[in-house]
Structure formats: C-alpha cells, structure tokens
Amino acid sequence: MYAYCDGNPVMKVDPDGTWSIGYFTNLLKVNKELYEAYMSQNCYAFAIGHSGRINPGDISGTACDYSLNSVRDAVFADLKKLGRNYKELTEAEAKKYKLKKGERMIAFRVSSTGNDYHFMATNGKNWFHKLGAGTGEMASLPMKLIGNPWGVGAWINSGHAIVKENGKYTLRFWKVRSNGYSGETKYIVYW
C-alpha cells in the first residue's frame, strides 16, 4: 500500500509515477520526526534513493578521492552492488534523454577545493537536490532546482532547513557560499 510514495504518504509524493520526492507544504508540521528524517540523509543518499549519510563508495567498499572520475567510479560500484544497471551520459545526451519507467538520472560535480561533491536527481520533469545531511542543529530539505544542472554555472550550498532552537523546530532558509560546485558535470542513468 502507498507504493507510489515509498510507503510514506505523509512525507513523500510521486506526481508523475517515476519516483518519490520529499514534499513539504505549509500544512505539514515541522517537528522532531521530520527533522530527524532529513538530518540522516545527504545529497548522495537522496540522489540514489538510499537512506542515511553515505558517501560514494560506501556501499561497495570502493575508495574515492573526490576527483570527478573517482566519484563516478565509486557511484558505478555502489549501483552495481545494489543490483542496478547504469550508464553514463554526456551532457548532450542528458539534455535529450527521456527517462523510461523505473529509471532515474543523477548529475554530480565536485567542489573546486576537491574535498566535496554534490548530487542532483531528476524525475524526468524537474531536477531536485538535497544539501548535506545537516550540521549541528540543522537538517536540510530536498529542493527543486530552477532550470537544469547544465544551465547553472556554480552550484552553491543554499536551501531550506529545519533548525532546532531551544527545543523547537522551525523552517529556515540558509546560504553558505564556501563550497561552490563549478566545472564539469557527470550524468548517470540507472534502473
């Protein structure tokens, strides 16, 4: 029951039948449960539909040095370990690619400092991303990208987060410009 939203109709929605995304409205109460759910997931886990804080290579035990090709190879190894098929696309192919049922496309870049990465995923219509799992008392939420990954010069850490302050949970916007993700983008389709 509720397979269209990973068994969680309160927290997720699947508007076009391809995959579920975190969904928030003004009617949704920002609380401890929501905070803890998003505190425990980072951008990579979000992009590959996994829970928890994982880095490329964690699932397969593959070493990753945060170079673009090393991250790609670690993602391939993780997807293989999860029993997924995959293929890399060029940017030109990604722009034209039409997702088939059960497929997801992810895009990623590494930071200019070479010590971090950022992932996005598409449902075939829109791109979504989730910032790092959260730090301190803040848990980031999934966000819709305005446009496409190839239409954005630098991916910057900014977004909405649930913040715990004095035992209460509130929704806030935050922006950190320290880790700009510019340069080449890699695209992977998996199913």
ZAROFI-849257 format. One record per residue (C-alpha): residue in three letters; x, y, z. Coordinates in Angstrom, 1 decimal. Last residue first. Layout:
<nodes>
@residuo ALA; u X; v Y; w Z
...
</nodes>
This chain:
<nodes>
@residuo TRP; u 17.5; v 1.4; w -13.3
@residuo TYR; u 20.3; v 3.9; w -13.6
@residuo VAL; u 21.1; v 7.0; w -15.6
@residuo ILE; u 24.3; v 8.8; w -14.9
@residuo TYR; u 25.4; v 12.3; w -15.7
@residuo LYS; u 28.8; v 13.9; w -14.8
@residuo THR; u 29.1; v 17.7; w -14.6
@residuo GLU; u 32.3; v 19.6; w -15.4
@residuo GLY; u 33.1; v 22.8; w -13.6
@residuo SER; u 31.5; v 24.6; w -10.8
@residuo TYR; u 30.5; v 23.4; w -7.3
@residuo GLY; u 30.9; v 26.3; w -4.9
@residuo ASN; u 31.9; v 25.2; w -1.4
@residuo SER; u 32.1; v 28.3; w 0.8
@residuo ARG; u 29.0; v 30.1; w -0.3
@residuo VAL; u 26.7; v 29.1; w 2.5
@residuo LYS; u 23.1; v 30.0; w 2.4
@residuo TRP; u 20.2; v 29.3; w 4.8
@residuo PHE; u 16.5; v 29.5; w 4.6
@residuo ARG; u 14.6; v 28.5; w 7.8
@residuo LEU; u 11.8; v 26.1; w 8.9
@residuo THR; u 11.4; v 25.8; w 12.6
@residuo TYR; u 11.8; v 23.1; w 15.3
@residuo LYS; u 11.5; v 23.8; w 19.0
@residuo GLY; u 13.8; v 22.5; w 21.8
@residuo ASN; u 15.5; v 25.9; w 22.3
@residuo GLU; u 16.3; v 26.1; w 18.6
@residuo LYS; u 16.3; v 23.1; w 16.2
@residuo VAL; u 16.5; v 24.2; w 12.6
@residuo ILE; u 14.7; v 22.6; w 9.7
@residuo ALA; u 16.5; v 23.6; w 6.5
@residuo HIS; u 15.7; v 25.3; w 3.3
@residuo GLY; u 18.4; v 26.0; w 0.7
@residuo SER; u 21.8; v 27.2; w -0.1
@residuo ASN; u 25.1; v 25.5; w -0.9
@residuo ILE; u 26.1; v 26.8; w -4.3
@residuo TRP; u 26.0; v 25.0; w -7.7
@residuo ALA; u 28.1; v 27.3; w -10.0
@residuo GLY; u 27.1; v 28.0; w -13.6
@residuo VAL; u 23.6; v 26.6; w -13.7
@residuo GLY; u 22.0; v 25.7; w -17.1
@residuo TRP; u 23.7; v 22.3; w -17.2
@residuo PRO; u 22.1; v 21.3; w -13.9
@residuo ASN; u 18.7; v 22.2; w -15.2
@residuo GLY; u 16.3; v 25.0; w -14.5
@residuo ILE; u 15.0; v 26.1; w -11.1
@residuo LEU; u 16.2; v 23.2; w -8.9
@residuo LYS; u 13.6; v 21.7; w -6.7
@residuo MET; u 14.6; v 21.3; w -3.1
@residuo PRO; u 15.1; v 18.4; w -0.7
@residuo LEU; u 15.3; v 19.6; w 2.9
@residuo SER; u 18.4; v 20.4; w 5.1
@residuo ALA; u 18.7; v 19.4; w 8.7
@residuo MET; u 20.1; v 22.0; w 11.2
@residuo GLU; u 21.1; v 21.6; w 14.9
@residuo GLY; u 24.8; v 20.9; w 14.3
@residuo THR; u 25.3; v 20.1; w 10.7
@residuo GLY; u 22.9; v 18.8; w 8.2
@residuo ALA; u 22.7; v 15.9; w 5.8
@residuo GLY; u 24.4; v 17.8; w 3.1
@residuo LEU; u 22.1; v 19.6; w 0.6
@residuo LYS; u 19.3; v 17.9; w -1.1
@residuo HIS; u 18.7; v 18.2; w -4.8
@residuo PHE; u 15.8; v 18.0; w -7.2
@residuo TRP; u 15.7; v 18.3; w -11.0
@residuo ASN; u 12.3; v 18.6; w -12.7
@residuo LYS; u 10.5; v 16.8; w -15.5
@residuo GLY; u 12.2; v 13.4; w -15.8
@residuo ASN; u 12.1; v 12.7; w -12.1
@residuo THR; u 15.6; v 14.2; w -11.9
@residuo ALA; u 18.4; v 13.8; w -9.4
@residuo MET; u 21.1; v 16.1; w -8.0
@residuo PHE; u 24.4; v 15.3; w -6.4
@residuo HIS; u 27.1; v 17.5; w -4.7
@residuo TYR; u 30.7; v 16.7; w -4.0
@residuo ASP; u 33.4; v 17.5; w -1.5
@residuo ASN; u 37.2; v 17.7; w -1.0
@residuo GLY; u 38.5; v 18.9; w -4.3
@residuo THR; u 38.6; v 22.6; w -3.4
@residuo SER; u 36.6; v 23.5; w -6.6
@residuo SER; u 33.9; v 21.1; w -5.3
@residuo VAL; u 32.9; v 18.0; w -7.2
@residuo ARG; u 30.0; v 17.8; w -9.6
@residuo PHE; u 27.1; v 15.5; w -9.9
@residuo ALA; u 24.1; v 14.6; w -12.0
@residuo ILE; u 21.6; v 11.8; w -11.4
@residuo MET; u 19.1; v 10.3; w -13.8
@residuo ARG; u 16.5; v 7.8; w -12.5
@residuo GLU; u 14.9; v 4.9; w -14.4
@residuo GLY; u 11.9; v 2.8; w -13.3
@residuo LYS; u 9.7; v 3.8; w -16.3
@residuo LYS; u 11.8; v 5.3; w -19.0
@residuo LEU; u 13.6; v 8.6; w -18.7
@residuo LYS; u 13.8; v 10.7; w -21.9
@residuo TYR; u 17.3; v 11.8; w -22.7
@residuo LYS; u 17.8; v 14.9; w -24.8
@residuo LYS; u 19.7; v 17.1; w -22.3
@residuo ALA; u 21.5; v 14.0; w -20.8
@residuo GLU; u 22.8; v 13.0; w -24.3
@residuo ALA; u 24.4; v 16.5; w -24.8
@residuo GLU; u 25.8; v 16.4; w -21.3
@residuo THR; u 27.4; v 13.0; w -22.0
@residuo LEU; u 25.6; v 10.1; w -20.4
@residuo GLU; u 27.0; v 7.3; w -18.2
@residuo LYS; u 25.1; v 4.1; w -18.0
@residuo TYR; u 23.6; v 2.1; w -15.2
@residuo ASN; u 22.1; v -1.3; w -14.2
@residuo ARG; u 21.3; v -1.7; w -10.5
@residuo GLY; u 21.9; v -4.7; w -8.3
@residuo LEU; u 22.8; v -2.6; w -5.2
@residuo LYS; u 26.4; v -3.7; w -5.5
@residuo LYS; u 26.4; v -2.5; w -9.1
@residuo LEU; u 25.0; v 0.9; w -8.1
@residuo ASP; u 27.7; v 1.2; w -5.4
@residuo ALA; u 30.4; v 0.3; w -7.9
@residuo PHE; u 29.1; v 2.8; w -10.5
@residuo VAL; u 28.9; v 5.5; w -7.8
@residuo ALA; u 32.5; v 4.8; w -6.8
@residuo ASP; u 33.6; v 5.1; w -10.5
@residuo ARG; u 31.9; v 8.4; w -10.9
@residuo VAL; u 33.4; v 9.7; w -7.6
@residuo SER; u 36.9; v 8.7; w -8.8
@residuo ASN; u 36.2; v 10.3; w -12.2
@residuo LEU; u 35.3; v 13.7; w -10.7
@residuo SER; u 38.1; v 13.7; w -8.1
@residuo TYR; u 36.7; v 13.1; w -4.6
@residuo ASP; u 39.4; v 10.5; w -3.6
@residuo CYS; u 37.0; v 7.5; w -3.5
@residuo ALA; u 37.9; v 4.0; w -2.3
@residuo THR; u 35.3; v 1.4; w -3.2
@residuo GLY; u 33.7; v -0.5; w -0.2
@residuo SER; u 30.6; v -1.2; w -2.3
@residuo ILE; u 28.0; v 0.7; w -0.2
@residuo ASP; u 30.5; v 3.3; w 1.0
@residuo GLY; u 31.9; v 4.0; w -2.5
@residuo PRO; u 30.2; v 7.4; w -3.0
@residuo ASN; u 29.5; v 8.7; w 0.5
@residuo ILE; u 26.7; v 7.7; w 2.7
@residuo ARG; u 24.6; v 9.5; w 5.3
@residuo GLY; u 21.4; v 7.6; w 5.7
@residuo SER; u 18.7; v 6.3; w 3.4
@residuo HIS; u 19.1; v 5.4; w -0.2
@residuo GLY; u 17.3; v 6.7; w -3.3
@residuo ILE; u 20.4; v 7.2; w -5.4
@residuo ALA; u 20.1; v 11.0; w -5.4
@residuo PHE; u 19.0; v 11.3; w -1.7
@residuo ALA; u 21.8; v 9.1; w -0.5
@residuo TYR; u 24.3; v 11.3; w -2.4
@residuo CYS; u 22.7; v 14.5; w -1.2
@residuo ASN; u 22.8; v 13.6; w 2.5
@residuo GLN; u 20.2; v 11.8; w 4.7
@residuo SER; u 20.1; v 11.5; w 8.5
@residuo MET; u 19.1; v 15.0; w 9.4
@residuo TYR; u 16.3; v 14.7; w 6.9
@residuo ALA; u 14.4; v 12.0; w 8.9
@residuo GLU; u 15.4; v 13.5; w 12.3
@residuo TYR; u 14.0; v 16.9; w 11.5
@residuo LEU; u 10.7; v 15.4; w 10.1
@residuo GLU; u 10.3; v 13.4; w 13.3
@residuo LYS; u 11.3; v 16.3; w 15.5
@residuo ASN; u 8.7; v 18.6; w 14.1
@residuo VAL; u 7.8; v 20.9; w 11.1
@residuo LYS; u 4.1; v 20.4; w 10.7
@residuo LEU; u 3.0; v 20.0; w 7.2
@residuo LEU; u 0.2; v 22.4; w 6.3
@residuo ASN; u 2.6; v 25.0; w 4.8
@residuo THR; u 3.6; v 22.3; w 2.4
@residuo PHE; u 6.5; v 20.0; w 2.1
@residuo TYR; u 7.2; v 17.1; w -0.3
@residuo GLY; u 10.2; v 14.8; w -0.3
@residuo ILE; u 10.3; v 13.1; w -3.7
@residuo SER; u 9.0; v 9.8; w -4.9
@residuo TRP; u 9.9; v 8.2; w -8.2
@residuo THR; u 8.6; v 7.8; w -11.7
@residuo GLY; u 4.8; v 7.9; w -11.3
@residuo ASP; u 4.3; v 11.6; w -12.3
@residuo PRO; u 3.5; v 13.3; w -9.0
@residuo ASP; u 5.2; v 10.8; w -6.7
@residuo VAL; u 4.7; v 12.2; w -3.2
@residuo LYS; u 6.6; v 11.8; w 0.1
@residuo MET; u 6.4; v 12.7; w 3.8
@residuo VAL; u 2.8; v 11.9; w 4.7
@residuo PRO; u 2.2; v 9.3; w 2.0
@residuo ASN; u 5.1; v 7.1; w 3.3
@residuo GLY; u 5.1; v 3.7; w 1.8
@residuo ASP; u 7.8; v 4.6; w -0.8
@residuo CYS; u 5.5; v 7.2; w -2.3
@residuo TYR; u 3.8; v 5.3; w -5.1
@residuo ALA; u 4.0; v 2.1; w -3.1
@residuo TYR; u 1.2; v 3.5; w -0.8
@residuo MET; u 0.0; v 0.0; w 0.0
</nodes>
